[in-house]
Amino acid sequence: MSLDGPRFAPKSGGAPTSLVILCHGYGSNGADLIGLAPHWAPVLPDTAFVAPNAPQAVPGLPGGYQWFGISRLDPKAMAEGVRAAAPALDAFIDEELARTGLTPDRVALVGFSQGTMLALHTGLRRKAQLAGILGYSGALAAPESLAEELRSKPPVQLIHGDADDVLPVAFSVMAMEALRAAGVPVKWHISHGVAHSIGQDGLAIGGRFLHDVLA
């Protein structure tokens, strides 16, 4: 089953010269994350945005989707989850490249929480390097296998709130350290007083990052 979700056309009204794929978190959906597009459109007027719904519905949560089921922050469960979910996102990226005619270096991934785990895992293992990966409030699953499985090194920007009690900020710190050790160019930012969400500072920094990698 192919993924799909809400789309936001280029603000310029023309054909897109770049694409941002937004990967939502556990229990959310594409309609939630596509709300970021209007904030970034002024600095990315020729960019199209798409926020696919994850492939699995969350039991008992109408309108909620998951990339993989997870009940606790267990490293083994996260590693197994991203490995199982990555082929769906990988195929979606290929489909969007074919649909738009864009090259991989014109595509950026954005993730939030579980979506960040998936964006990092998938994006870093694609042979043709993407423009960049922006990850909010997330983690790097299976860091021990990164060096062996790494196929490209797109620039990465990690952003995390220090008041996050769902995925503590330490997860982004560990991700940053693992990425640097593997030679991936990574920047990170802590949003002070921000919980498991995106603050105004993180929104602005993310927009600048996407502008820079898609310029």
N, C-alpha and C positions, 0 to 999 in steps of 0.2 A: 504493500500500500504506500503510495507516494504521499509525502507530507505536503501540506499547504496551510495557508493562513492569511491574515489581513495584509494588505499591501498599501504602500504610500508612494505615489508617483513623484517624479522629480518636480520640485517647486518651479523650475524654469519652464515646464510644460513641454520640453523636448525629450528626445530619446535619452535614456540614462547613459552616462559615461562611467558610472561606478555603481556598486550595489553593496548594501549593508544587510546582512542576515542576522536577525535578532533571535536569540534562544532564551526562552522564558524559564523561570524557575519551577520547582515542584509545586503542583497544585494550582498553577496559574494557567495562562493561555496566551496565544499570540495577540489577542485583542488588548491585553494589558500592556505588553511590551511595545507594541507599535505606537503607543502614546509617546514614546521618546522621539519618534521621527519629526514631528512638527517643531520640536525644540532645536533639532540639529539642521533642519532643512535650510535655514538662512545662510549657514556657512557651507552647506553641501547642496547647492541648488540643482545640480545635475545628477544627483544621486537618488536611486530608487531604494526603497526599504521594503523588506518582507519579514514577517514574524510567524514562522510556521508553528502550528500546534504540535506538541510532542505526540508520539504515536500511541501512547497508552492513556486511557481515561483513568482518573483516580477514583477508585471505588468509594461511593458514598459522597462524592463531591461533584455535583453537577457543574459542568463547564470547566472543570479542573483537569489538567493533563500532567503527565510525568514522562520524563525521558527514561526513567527506570524507577522501580519501587525501592524505597529505602526508609527504614524506620529508625535508624540510628546512624551516627557518624562513625561507622566502622570502616577502616581503610580497605579491608578486603572486599566489603560489600560495594564501596564506591568504585573500586577498580573493576570488579565484575560488571557493575552497572554501566559504566562508560563504555566498556568493551562491547557489551551487548547492544547499546544504543547508537554507537558511533556509525555503523554502516548506514543507518537511516539518514543521518545528517550528511554524511559523505555523499550519498546518492542525491540528496536534495541540492547540494552545492553543484554537483555535475549537471543536474537538470536545469538549474538556474543559469549556469554558464552557457549551456546549449540554447536556452530560451532567449537570453539577452544578447548572445554573441560576444560577451565580454571575456577578457582573459583573466586568469586567477589573480594577477596582481592588481586588478581593479575591484576586488571583492574583499570586504572586511567582515569578520564575525564579531558579534557582541553577545555576551552572555550575562545572565543574572543568576546567582546562586547555583543550582544544579545545572543551569544552562551554561554557566562559566566552566564548570567541570567538563562538560561535553565539548564546548568550543575549543578549549585548550587541548583536550585529548585528540580531537579530530583534526584541528587546524595544523598542529605540529607534526602530524603524521602524513600529511599530504605531500606528495613529491613536488608538485608545482606550487611554489610559495604564494600564499595569499598576501594581501596588502597589510593586514594586521589583525590582531585579536585584542578586544577590549573586554575585560572581565570585571564585573561588579560582584562583591560579596560572595566570592566563590572559593574554590580550592583546586589543587592539582591532584587528580587521582592517579594512582600508580606511579609516583615519582621515581621509584626504583627502576622502572623499565624505560624511562624517558630517553636516556643516553643511547640505549640500544635501538630504540624504535623511532627516534627522531629522524625526520626526512627533510625538513625545511625549518628555517628559523625566522619567521615573520616577526616584526616588532610587536611587543606585548605591553599593554597598559593595564595594571591591576589597581582597583579602587575598592576600599573597604571601610565601613564605619567602625569606629572603636567602641561603640555601644551595641554592637551586634551580638545578641544572645542566641541566635539560631545557628549561624556559622561564625564562630569567634574570629576576630581579626588575625589571630595567629595562623589561621589556615592560609591567608594571603601572604603572610611573611614567609611561611614554609615554601609556598609555591614560588615566590620571588627568588628565594635562595636556590631552589632546585633548578629553576630556569637559567639563572646566572651560571650555575655550575655546568650546565649543558651548553653554554655559549649562546643562549637565546637573548637578544636585546630586550630588556624588560625595565619598565619604569613602574613605580607604585606610589600610591597616595592614600593617606589615612584621612577620612572625614571625621572630624572630632564631634562627638555627641550624636552621631548618626547611627541608628539601629540597622535592622536588616532591610535596608532600602537604599535609595540613591538620593544624596543631598544635592543642593544647588551647586556646591563646589565640584562634586563628582560629575554632575551633568555637564558643566562647563569644560572641565578637563577632558572628559570623554569626547566632547564635540571637537575640541582642538586636536586631540589625537587622531580622530577620524579624518579631519580636514588635512592634517599633515601627511598621513599615510596614503590618502586618496588624491592628493594634490597632483 
